[in-house]
Amino acid sequence: MNKITEHFDIKSKIYTIRNKQVMLDRNLALLYNVENRALKQAVKRNIEKFPDDFMFILTENEVDLMVSQNVIPSRQHLGGSLPYAFTEQGVSMLSSVLKSKIATQISISIFRAFIQMRKFISQNETIFKRIETLEQSQLITNTNIDKIFKALESKDHIQQQGIFFNGQIFDAHKFVSDLIRKAQKEIVLIDNYIDDSTLTLFQKNQDVNVIIYTHSISKTLKLDLEKYNQQYKKIEIKLNKNFHDRFLIIDDKEIYLIGASLKDLGKKVFGFSLLKDIDVNFYKDLTA
């Protein structure tokens, strides 16, 4: 099985567009371990095998909508071309066109994800219809919609361990942002290499106390911190030279070991793991 697949949340890459569940070409290319350009060329050579109910090209307006909903980071992320969207049948046909063992294996994983998504939608159909009605009537704001979706999400939705590969900057950034949003009282970050981009991450949750331990505080960092604290909830940075690795501690309940500094998320391959058998207070004696 493709190593990427082991840590790639396929379900989160299935979108509803034109009332159809689809996956975009760039995500399929990553799963199939081929260049997106090669995937598109294979489709063009066999275009007669991909009718509209198998595959369609997104419009400019659909791309703008996906960017506004943070599904796609930016238009530049697409390389200047409009994405191809594949339905479940289209994914099956794509597997036969690519003609590789890995394509068959990946397709099986994708089909299972489609099945799980259909089950999820079926189980929550009433809620989705209610949301649609409220949106059409303009009776609720985007904030309320976000609250409904958060209520649907499982607390275990955030991955407990995995690997992010080169270039997965957005995915890695979203993972850490989700951890930060999850906190209710306090976040402790142990990271020897921080800068203003690290501080920016904590704008995601202004309701908790944040303490950062690092091995040095430069004049630039001190100035950035002062400016940040003037506008946002105060962050406290303390000196400590007892640590080598990076740790993110949520509400004194969960400890995540993170293989990269938060300012370098997605720039190189790194792993992360929730430490389940470690005393969550281990760091306190070392920071006293």
N, C-alpha and C positions, 0 to 999 in steps of 0.2 A: 504493500500500500504506500502511496506517495506520502512522504513525511509531512508535507504541508497539510495534507488532509487530516492528519491526526490532531492538528491544533487549529484547524480552520472551521469556524462555526458556519457550516453550510446554511443552516436555517436562517441565519441573520442576513444572508445574501440572496434570499428569495424575496422578491418585491411584487407588489400588486400594481400592475400597469394595464390600463384599458380593461379592467375587470378580469385580468388573467394573472396567474402566478408565473413569474418569469425569473430567469437569472441573466445577468449581463455578460457580454463577451469577455470583458477584462477579468472577471472573477472565474469564469470557466477556463480561460487560458491559464490562469494561475493554478487551478486545480489539475488541469490536464498536463501541466508542465510544458507548455508550448508558448511561443510568442503570440501575442494577440493578433499581430499582422498575419502570421501563418494560419491562425484559426479562421480569420475572415477570408483569406484567400481560398481555403478549403471549402468554405461555404459558397463563395462566388463560383467556384468550379463546378459545384453541384447544386446550383441555385434552384433547379427544378425539384429537388428533394425537400425544399424548405418553403412550403406555402405559408400564407399569412397566419394560419393558426399554429404553425410550428415556429416561425421566426418573423420578427418585424423590426424595422429601424425606428428608433425613437425620434420624435420631432424636436425642434428647437425649444418649443414651449415645455415639453416633457422633461428635457434636460435641465432647463431653468428651474422647474419645480423640484427636481431631485437635488439640485444644488442648494436650493432654499431650505430643503428638509434635511440637509447634511448627509444624504445618501451618497452623493459624490462631492468630494472636497471642493472642486472648482472645475470650470470648463477646461482649463489647461491640463487638468489631470487626464482628460480624454485624448490628448494629443491632437486636437483639432478635428477629429472625426466624430460623427454621431454613433452612439453605441448600438450594437445588435442586442435584441432581447429574445431569449429562447424560452419557449414553454416546455413543459415536461416532455411532450412528443418531440420537440425540437432538440432537446438534449439527447434523447435516444437516437435520433437521426445523426446528430453530430458525432456521437460515439462511433457509429458505423462508418462515417466519412473519414474520421481520423485514423481508423483501423490500427489500433495499438492495444496491447494488453492492458496498459495503465488506463487507457480511455474507458475500457470496459469496466475495470475495477472502480474507477471514479464515478462512472455513471450509476453504478449500483448504490453508492453512498448518496448521490444526489437524489435518486428516485426515493430512497428511504426518507430523505429530508422533505421532499415534496409531500410524501404521505403524512409525515408528522405535522407539517404545516396545514394540510387539509383538515386533519383531525382537530388541530388547535382552533382553526377558524370555525369549524362545525360546532365545537363545544362552546364557543363564545359568540355565536352568530347573533344572538339577541343583543349583546352588548355592542357589537359592531354596528348593527342597524340603529341602535339608540344613538350612537356617536354620529352616524351619518345624518340622522334626523335633526340632531342638535346643531350640527354644522350648517345644514341647509337653512335652518331657521335663524341662524346667527344668535342663538340663545346663550352660547358659552364662548369663552375666550380660549386662545391657544394654551394658556396656562392650565385651564381646567381639563383640556384634552390630554395634556401631558400627565396630569394626576391620574386620569383614568387608565392610561397605558401603564403607568408605574404600578397601579393596583393589580394589573394583570400579570406583571412580570414576577417571576419567582425570585426569592432572595438568593437562590443558588445560581441565578443566571450568569453571574460573573465567573469566568473561568478561575479554577483554583491552581492550575499549573499549565505550562505550555511554553512555546517558543515563538518569538517574533523574528522574521527574517529581514534581510536587507531590504529597505524600501517600504516596509510596512509601517510607515511613519504615522499615518492617520489611525490605523488599527491599534497600534501601541499607545498612541496618545489617548484614544477613546477608552482603552482598557484602564489606564491610570485615572482618567477623569471619572470613570464610573466608580472606581474605588473611593475617590475623594468625595463624590456625591453621596456615597453610601454612609459615610460617617455621620454620627448624630451629636457627638460631644467633642471629640478631640482627635487630632491626627498628629502623629509623631513621624517625622522623616529623618532618617540617618543617611546622609549622602555627602561625601567629601568633595563633590564637584557640582556646585550649584551656581546659577546666575539668575538674571531677571526672568528668563523663560520658566525657571522653576517656580518662582513666585507667582507668575501668571496662572499656572495650573490651579492654584488654590482659590482663584476667583470663582471657581465652579461651586464652592460651598462657603458661604459667608456666615454660616450659623455655628461654626465650630472653632475651637481654639487650635492653633497650629504652632508646633514647636519643631524647629529644624536643628539637628546637630551636624556640624561639619568641622573639618580639620583646620580651616583658615577662613578669615573674613577680610577680603580685600577692600580697598577704599571704594572701588566701583560698586562692589556688592553692598557695602554699607550705605552708599548713597542711594542705590536702587531700593534698598529696604526702607529707608526713610521716606522716599517718595511713595512707595507702595502703601506704607502704613498711614500716610496722610489721606489716602483715598479709600482704602479698603480696611476690612477687619484686621487688626494688628497681628502680624506674624513675629514670633520670637526666634531669633537665631542664636545658638550657643556653640561655643568652641568645645570640641572633644576629639581626641586623637586615639581613641581606643578601638575604632572600628575600621575595617577594610571594606566589607561588603555594604550594599545598600539595603535598607529595611524601610518598609512603610507599615506603620502600626495604627490600626483603626480602633478607636474607642477602648483601648486596652483589652481588646477581645481577639483581634486577628493580627497576625504578623505575616506580611508578605516579604519574601526574599526576592529582590529584583536585581538582575544581572547587569543592568545599565543605569547610569545616572539619569535622572528624569529629564535633564536637558538634552540628552542624546537618544531619546526614544526612537527606535526604528532605523537609526543610522547604521547599526551593525547588528548581527545576530546576537540575541540574548534570550535567556530563559527567565522564568519567574515561577514561584511556587508559594502556596499557602503553607506555613509551617504549623502543623496540627499538634505535634507532640512536644512543643517547646513552651516553657513557662513564659507567658506574655510579659511578665515583669522582669525578664532577664536583663534588659537594657538599663533598668533604673539604678542598679548598684554601680554600673559603669558610667553613668552620667550624673551621679550625685555630686 
